[in-house]
Amino acid sequence: MASAHSHFPPDSIEPLLVSIPGAWFLMGSASGQDCERPVHRVWTDSFLLAATQVTNAEYQRFVNATSSDPPPFWNDANFDLPRHPVTGVSWFDAHRYCQWLAAQTGGSYRLPTEAEWERAARGDFEQNDFPWGNEPPQSLPDYGTRWQNGPEPVAHYAPNSFGLYNICDNVHEWCSDWYDPNYYASSPERNPRGPEQGQRKSSRGGSWRHHVKVARCSARSSIPPDFHYADYGFRLACYV
């Protein structure tokens, strides 16, 4: 178990950010779902990504400062610890949080693109299924007893090679892109940002309420941007 809590100042309005170096990588999977094909080479510029998913404690400051409605699971005992990831936020809620934090700090906070998210999740391990390699999630410590009734507090277990916690588990993470299952066939090589419009927003990462709690690095998901799901949260990105 990682003892990471001391690295995250509880009173800081800004998250701990991890530097993700610019690089080429192979995005997608030849053995995954149809929407993960074709495998294609992508470059992402260097960027910063939050070490953890946005927590209830962090989101509370936004709710208080903006008089926004709290998420629908705010007072549920399975979701309400300060270091639980905030859940039940729509894409629009997550986007507003980014705008608010940017205005408060002068930082360029935003949601990551799908390409940035996958690059960060993979680390420098090309085409591995998971951040740690190809061993199944059931090989993780305590896998059988985690996520019984909801998400777990962030940074409770070891991070990936970049220092990112829960990057493929706990809650789905909203991305900035509109979702198109066929986008990879026409995706630009450099810094792809998804189609110009759509009906659903992309998300990445696993979920506490799935049978297999940890998603593959290349796995894609999506829902309409106004939905409030109990296993949806988000992680902040920032330009360097």
Order of alpha helices (4+ residues) and beta strands (2+ residues): beta-beta-beta-beta-alpha-alpha-beta-alpha-beta-beta-beta-beta-beta
